């Protein structure tokens, strides 16, 4: 499976901070034996994120973002994602918030979402390494199945 990892961070995009969350995504996905085809760090900017998502979706079956899912003024990853996807998958965000709430009550502030565009699954994750690990581990079993379903020919469905 070809995978894109996109980090939304003003500081990391300027080289002021190392992108550890993007590295954690790659570690957690390792059991799925992904081919990391795209790795990009972009600023917290709606248009930069949208362009990165669209470009990654052209060649990858899975795009995983980290950062920009909170309620701060520069947090625009869910908005960029919604501009790209055809179908939203609210269960991904719901399970992340529900399961991490026991560990941190602040998880209710997350606006992480997921969805599909063509044969690509896009998933938003929080920006912290700990949040990335906890949330992505919850989704690992569903990811291969979702990618398989969205890449089925219409006559294979049903």
N, C-alpha and C positions, 0 to 999 in steps of 0.2 A: 504494500500500500504506500503510495506516494503521499508524504505529509508536508505541510507548511506550518512553521512556527512563527507567529507574528507577535512581537512584544510592543505594546503601546506604552511609551514612557518618554516624556520630555527629557528627563535627565539622562537616561540610558542612550537616547538617540543623539545626544550631544557628547557622549563619552564621559559624562560626569559620574556615572555609576555603572558597575558591571551588571549585566543582565543575567541574574541567577535564576529567575523564574523561567526563562526560556530554556535554560539548561535542565531544570527540573522536569519540564514537559518532556524533553527527550529521554530522560532517565525513566520516567513513569511509563512512557509508551514503549520502552524497550521490549517487553514481553510480546508485543504485537509485531515485532520485527519490521518497524517502519523504515522506509527510505526517506530520510529528511531531504527533500528536494528544494525546499525554500526555507531560509532562516532570515528574518528581517526584523529590525528594530526601527520603529517609526515614532514620530512625536504624537502626542495626544491631540490629534487634529482629525476632524471628521473626514475631510477629503483625502488626506494621506492614508488614513485607515481604509476608507472605502476602496481607493485605488489598489492598495496592497491586497485586500481581500479578493477583489475581482481578478487581479493578476494571478494570485495563488490558485484560485478556483479553476483557472484554465488548465492547469496541469496536475493538480493534486486531488485526491479523493477525500482527504481530511485536512482541514485548516483549524489549528488551535491557536487562540489568542490568549494573551495574558495582559492584564492591566486595563484600566479605563472603565471598570464596571461599577464603580461607586457612584456617589451622588455629588461629587465635586464639580466645579464649573468646567473643568477640562476633561471629565470622564464622559467619553462619547463612543466607546466601543459598541455598546448595544445599538445605538442609532446607526452607526456605520454598517453593522451587521444586518440590520433590518432593511437597509437600502439595497443590500446585495442578495439576500435570500428570497426564495420563492415560497417556502413553507417554513413556518416557525415550529420548533419542537420545545414547547414550554416545560416538558417533563425534565429536561436536563437541568435547567435553572432551578426548578422546584426541588428536585432531589438534593442538589448541592446546598441550597439554603436550609432545607429541612434537616439534613443529616449533620451539617456543621453548626447548627444553632446550639446544640448541646455543648459545644466546645467554646463558641463565642457568640454572644447575643448580637453582636454587630453584623452577623451574617445576613440579617434581615435587610440590611442596607444595600446588599448586592443586587445588581440588575442584570447579572449574567444571563445570557440566553443562548440558544442554539437554533440551527435551522439548516435547510438544504437549498442548494442552487445547482440545478442540473444533477450531475453525479457526485457532487461534493457536499460533505458534511462540515459545517462550521460550528465550532464550540468556543464560547467565551469563558475564560477562567479569571479568577481574581488576580491581583498583581503581586501578591506576596508569595515567596517560595513555599511557605507552609500551606497557604490557601490553595495553591496550584496542586501540591501533592495530595492533600486531603480530598479535593474535589475531583481531580482527574482519576484517582483510584476508584472513586464511586462509579465512574462512567465506563471504565475499561471493558467490562463485559458487553455493554450495549454498543460500543463503537463498531466492532467488526460486523455485527448484525445489521446496524443501520446503514453502513457503507454498502453492504451486500444488497440490501433492499432497494436503495436508491439507484443502484447500477443494474438492476434487473431489466430485461427487455419487457415491454408491456405484456407480451403473450406468456411470460413466465410468472406473472403475478396472479394471485387468486387461488 
